[in-house]
Structures are given as structure tokens and as C-alpha cells.
Amino acid sequence: MRLGTTEIILIIVLALVLFGGGKLAGVGKALGKSIKDFKSEVKDEEKPEKKDQPDDQEKA
């Protein structure tokens, strides 16, 4: 199911009516910050953590 131009315009108009221009800008800012934080957390988890000691010393 794809959204057409008419549906997207209708969603934007309804959002403006419900939230108003000022609050909608705040909601967009908060959403952008949340997405940025989420991406940085996912990126941090992909990196392997460094071990305190090399593998050779752990076996000894």
C-alpha cells in the first residue's frame, strides 16, 4: 500500500490543524533528535568492545 500525494497532503493538513505551527515544529525537532540518538546508539553497539588484555595473556 503506497501513499499518494493526496494522502500525504491530507496528513500534513490534519497535523497542522491538530498541533498548530509552533507545536509541530517542536514535535519535528524532538523527532529528529530521537532519530539521531537512536542511530548513534546503534552505531556504538556495532563496534566491538576493546578488551583490557590481549588474548595471549588471558590464557597464561
Backbone as JSON Lines, residues from 0, in Angstrom:
{"i":0,"aa":"M","n":[0.84,-1.17,0.0],"ca":[0.0,0.0,0.0],"c":[0.89,1.25,0.0]}
{"i":1,"aa":"R","n":[0.74,2.05,-0.98],"ca":[1.55,3.26,-1.11],"c":[0.69,4.49,-0.85]}
{"i":2,"aa":"L","n":[1.32,5.49,-0.26],"ca":[0.64,6.75,-0.03],"c":[0.83,7.65,-1.23]}
{"i":3,"aa":"G","n":[-0.26,8.19,-1.73],"ca":[-0.19,9.11,-2.85],"c":[-0.02,10.54,-2.35]}
{"i":4,"aa":"T","n":[0.09,11.44,-3.29],"ca":[0.27,12.85,-2.97],"c":[-0.91,13.4,-2.18]}
{"i":5,"aa":"T","n":[-2.12,13.01,-2.56],"ca":[-3.31,13.49,-1.87],"c":[-3.32,13.06,-0.41]}
{"i":6,"aa":"E","n":[-2.97,11.82,-0.15],"ca":[-2.96,11.33,1.22],"c":[-1.91,12.03,2.08]}
{"i":7,"aa":"I","n":[-0.73,12.27,1.51],"ca":[0.33,12.95,2.25],"c":[-0.08,14.38,2.58]}
{"i":8,"aa":"I","n":[-0.68,15.09,1.62],"ca":[-1.15,16.45,1.87],"c":[-2.22,16.46,2.95]}
{"i":9,"aa":"L","n":[-3.13,15.51,2.91],"ca":[-4.19,15.41,3.92],"c":[-3.59,15.18,5.32]}
{"i":10,"aa":"I","n":[-2.59,14.33,5.43],"ca":[-1.93,14.06,6.72],"c":[-1.25,15.32,7.24]}
{"i":11,"aa":"I","n":[-0.58,16.06,6.36],"ca":[0.09,17.3,6.77],"c":[-0.91,18.34,7.24]}
{"i":12,"aa":"V","n":[-2.0,18.49,6.52],"ca":[-3.03,19.47,6.91],"c":[-3.64,19.09,8.25]}
{"i":13,"aa":"L","n":[-3.94,17.82,8.46],"ca":[-4.51,17.38,9.74],"c":[-3.52,17.61,10.88]}
{"i":14,"aa":"A","n":[-2.25,17.37,10.64],"ca":[-1.24,17.6,11.68],"c":[-1.16,19.08,12.03]}
{"i":15,"aa":"L","n":[-1.23,19.95,11.02],"ca":[-1.21,21.39,11.28],"c":[-2.43,21.84,12.07]}
{"i":16,"aa":"V","n":[-3.59,21.27,11.76],"ca":[-4.81,21.64,12.47],"c":[-4.75,21.16,13.92]}
{"i":17,"aa":"L","n":[-4.29,19.94,14.13],"ca":[-4.26,19.37,15.47],"c":[-3.2,20.01,16.36]}
{"i":18,"aa":"F","n":[-2.0,20.22,15.84],"ca":[-0.89,20.68,16.66],"c":[-0.6,22.18,16.52]}
{"i":19,"aa":"G","n":[-0.92,22.77,15.42],"ca":[-0.56,24.16,15.18],"c":[0.88,24.25,14.68]}
{"i":20,"aa":"G","n":[1.23,25.39,14.13],"ca":[2.55,25.55,13.53],"c":[3.69,25.47,14.54]}
{"i":21,"aa":"G","n":[3.54,26.14,15.69],"ca":[4.61,26.17,16.7],"c":[4.88,24.83,17.32]}
{"i":22,"aa":"K","n":[3.81,24.15,17.71],"ca":[4.0,22.84,18.34],"c":[4.49,21.8,17.34]}
{"i":23,"aa":"L","n":[4.07,21.94,16.1],"ca":[4.51,20.99,15.08],"c":[6.02,21.1,14.86]}
{"i":24,"aa":"A","n":[6.54,22.31,14.93],"ca":[8.0,22.5,14.79],"c":[8.72,21.83,15.96]}
{"i":25,"aa":"G","n":[8.17,21.96,17.16],"ca":[8.77,21.32,18.34],"c":[8.72,19.8,18.24]}
{"i":26,"aa":"V","n":[7.63,19.29,17.73],"ca":[7.49,17.84,17.55],"c":[8.51,17.34,16.53]}
{"i":27,"aa":"G","n":[8.69,18.08,15.46],"ca":[9.67,17.7,14.44],"c":[11.08,17.72,14.98]}
{"i":28,"aa":"K","n":[11.39,18.73,15.79],"ca":[12.72,18.82,16.39],"c":[12.98,17.65,17.34]}
{"i":29,"aa":"A","n":[11.99,17.33,18.17],"ca":[12.13,16.22,19.1],"c":[12.27,14.89,18.36]}
{"i":30,"aa":"L","n":[11.52,14.73,17.29],"ca":[11.6,13.5,16.49],"c":[12.97,13.37,15.84]}
{"i":31,"aa":"G","n":[13.49,14.46,15.31],"ca":[14.82,14.43,14.69],"c":[15.91,14.09,15.71]}
{"i":32,"aa":"K","n":[15.81,14.66,16.92],"ca":[16.79,14.37,17.97],"c":[16.71,12.9,18.38]}
{"i":33,"aa":"S","n":[15.5,12.38,18.47],"ca":[15.32,10.97,18.85],"c":[15.94,10.04,17.82]}
{"i":34,"aa":"I","n":[15.72,10.35,16.56],"ca":[16.29,9.52,15.48],"c":[17.81,9.59,15.5]}
{"i":35,"aa":"K","n":[18.36,10.79,15.72],"ca":[19.82,10.96,15.78],"c":[20.4,10.16,16.94]}
{"i":36,"aa":"D","n":[19.77,10.24,18.11],"ca":[20.23,9.49,19.28],"c":[20.16,7.98,19.03]}
{"i":37,"aa":"F","n":[19.07,7.53,18.42],"ca":[18.91,6.11,18.12],"c":[20.0,5.62,17.18]}
{"i":38,"aa":"K","n":[20.28,6.38,16.12],"ca":[21.31,5.98,15.16],"c":[22.68,5.92,15.82]}
{"i":39,"aa":"S","n":[22.97,6.87,16.72],"ca":[24.28,6.86,17.37],"c":[24.41,5.66,18.32]}
{"i":40,"aa":"E","n":[23.33,5.29,18.99],"ca":[23.36,4.12,19.87],"c":[23.55,2.83,19.07]}
{"i":41,"aa":"V","n":[22.87,2.72,17.96],"ca":[23.01,1.52,17.12],"c":[24.43,1.44,16.57]}
{"i":42,"aa":"K","n":[24.98,2.57,16.17],"ca":[26.34,2.6,15.64],"c":[27.36,2.21,16.71]}
{"i":43,"aa":"D","n":[27.15,2.65,17.95],"ca":[28.04,2.31,19.05],"c":[28.01,0.82,19.36]}
{"i":44,"aa":"E","n":[26.84,0.2,19.26],"ca":[26.72,-1.23,19.57],"c":[27.36,-2.11,18.51]}
{"i":45,"aa":"E","n":[27.46,-1.62,17.28],"ca":[28.06,-2.41,16.21],"c":[29.56,-2.55,16.38]}
{"i":46,"aa":"K","n":[30.19,-1.59,17.04],"ca":[31.63,-1.65,17.25],"c":[31.93,-2.64,18.37]}
{"i":47,"aa":"P","n":[32.88,-3.54,18.15],"ca":[33.24,-4.47,19.24],"c":[33.95,-3.72,20.36]}
{"i":48,"aa":"E","n":[33.69,-4.15,21.57],"ca":[34.32,-3.51,22.72],"c":[35.76,-3.98,22.83]}
{"i":49,"aa":"K","n":[36.64,-3.07,23.23],"ca":[38.04,-3.42,23.41],"c":[38.21,-4.17,24.72]}
{"i":50,"aa":"K","n":[39.04,-5.2,24.68],"ca":[39.32,-5.96,25.89],"c":[40.47,-5.3,26.65]}
{"i":51,"aa":"D","n":[40.5,-5.49,27.96],"ca":[41.56,-4.91,28.77],"c":[42.91,-5.58,28.49]}
{"i":52,"aa":"Q","n":[42.86,-6.89,28.22],"ca":[44.09,-7.63,28.0],"c":[44.02,-8.35,26.66]}
{"i":53,"aa":"P","n":[45.17,-8.53,26.01],"ca":[45.18,-9.31,24.77],"c":[44.84,-10.78,25.05]}
{"i":54,"aa":"D","n":[44.42,-11.51,24.02],"ca":[44.05,-12.91,24.18],"c":[45.21,-13.77,24.69]}
{"i":55,"aa":"D","n":[46.44,-13.47,24.31],"ca":[47.59,-14.26,24.71],"c":[47.78,-14.25,26.22]}
{"i":56,"aa":"Q","n":[47.55,-13.13,26.86],"ca":[47.76,-13.02,28.28],"c":[46.63,-13.68,29.08]}
{"i":57,"aa":"E","n":[45.44,-13.77,28.52],"ca":[44.31,-14.36,29.23],"c":[44.51,-15.88,29.43]}
{"i":58,"aa":"K","n":[45.16,-16.54,28.47],"ca":[45.33,-17.99,28.54],"c":[46.44,-18.38,29.5]}
{"i":59,"aa":"A","n":[47.36,-17.49,29.75],"ca":[48.53,-17.8,30.59],"c":[48.17,-17.9,32.05]}
